[in-house]
Amino acid sequence: MDENFETTEEVVSYLLTNYTNLMTLSENAAWRNFLLDPRLKAYQPTGSLYIDRIEALRINVPQVTALMKDGYDAFIQNWIKRILNEELDKIHFNCCIQCGALARTPLAQQCRFCGYDWH
């Protein structure tokens, strides 16, 4: 895969919505830990029981914490780089045949931007 492949917010969203199954076990655990962070911040002043329960869901093993050390954005960029280099054959970028925009899902048959329908 071309190292200069542009990972726009649209591409990131497409891959996170449709291809998290390509994450390794450690990547999946790190991603789930990142998803817990907003919940913890939302209940900071009160709800210590809720915070304790969410903290119990966090996976704290060296491989996972190593993936998380540079933050969410770096983690996502590294994951995308890995799957585009190692598992590109499993990814289908479903683009509109009229305007070239990325469709919402790999199986979509209507463009969300120009409305073109290729059913």
Contacts in CASP RR format, 6 or more apart in sequence:
PFRMAT RR
TARGET T0000
AUTHOR 0000-0000-0000
METHOD contacts of the structure
MODEL  1
MDENFETTEEVVSYLLTNYTNLMTLSENAAWRNFLLDPRLKAYQPTGSLY
IDRIEALRINVPQVTALMKDGYDAFIQNWIKRILNEELDKIHFNCCIQCG
ALARTPLAQQCRFCGYDWH
1 84 0 8 1.000
1 85 0 8 1.000
1 88 0 8 1.000
5 84 0 8 1.000
7 77 0 8 1.000
7 80 0 8 1.000
10 102 0 8 1.000
11 80 0 8 1.000
11 93 0 8 1.000
11 102 0 8 1.000
12 76 0 8 1.000
12 80 0 8 1.000
14 93 0 8 1.000
14 102 0 8 1.000
14 104 0 8 1.000
15 80 0 8 1.000
15 83 0 8 1.000
15 91 0 8 1.000
16 76 0 8 1.000
17 105 0 8 1.000
18 105 0 8 1.000
18 106 0 8 1.000
19 83 0 8 1.000
19 90 0 8 1.000
19 91 0 8 1.000
20 28 0 8 1.000
20 31 0 8 1.000
22 83 0 8 1.000
22 87 0 8 1.000
22 90 0 8 1.000
22 91 0 8 1.000
23 31 0 8 1.000
23 79 0 8 1.000
26 61 0 8 1.000
26 63 0 8 1.000
26 64 0 8 1.000
26 67 0 8 1.000
27 67 0 8 1.000
27 75 0 8 1.000
27 79 0 8 1.000
29 59 0 8 1.000
29 61 0 8 1.000
29 64 0 8 1.000
30 59 0 8 1.000
30 64 0 8 1.000
30 67 0 8 1.000
30 68 0 8 1.000
30 75 0 8 1.000
31 75 0 8 1.000
31 79 0 8 1.000
32 57 0 8 1.000
32 59 0 8 1.000
33 58 0 8 1.000
33 59 0 8 1.000
33 64 0 8 1.000
33 68 0 8 1.000
34 68 0 8 1.000
34 71 0 8 1.000
34 72 0 8 1.000
34 75 0 8 1.000
36 54 0 8 1.000
36 57 0 8 1.000
36 58 0 8 1.000
37 72 0 8 1.000
39 54 0 8 1.000
40 51 0 8 1.000
40 54 0 8 1.000
40 55 0 8 1.000
43 50 0 8 1.000
43 51 0 8 1.000
43 54 0 8 1.000
44 51 0 8 1.000
67 75 0 8 1.000
67 78 0 8 1.000
68 75 0 8 1.000
83 90 0 8 1.000
83 91 0 8 1.000
84 91 0 8 1.000
92 106 0 8 1.000
93 102 0 8 1.000
94 102 0 8 1.000
94 103 0 8 1.000
94 105 0 8 1.000
94 106 0 8 1.000
94 107 0 8 1.000
94 108 0 8 1.000
95 101 0 8 1.000
95 102 0 8 1.000
95 103 0 8 1.000
96 102 0 8 1.000
96 103 0 8 1.000
96 111 0 8 1.000
96 113 0 8 1.000
96 114 0 8 1.000
96 116 0 8 1.000
96 118 0 8 1.000
97 116 0 8 1.000
97 118 0 8 1.000
98 111 0 8 1.000
98 114 0 8 1.000
98 116 0 8 1.000
99 111 0 8 1.000
99 113 0 8 1.000
99 114 0 8 1.000
99 116 0 8 1.000
100 111 0 8 1.000
101 111 0 8 1.000
101 112 0 8 1.000
101 113 0 8 1.000
101 114 0 8 1.000
103 109 0 8 1.000
103 110 0 8 1.000
103 111 0 8 1.000
103 112 0 8 1.000
104 112 0 8 1.000
109 117 0 8 1.000
109 118 0 8 1.000
109 119 0 8 1.000
110 116 0 8 1.000
110 117 0 8 1.000
110 118 0 8 1.000
110 119 0 8 1.000
111 117 0 8 1.000
END
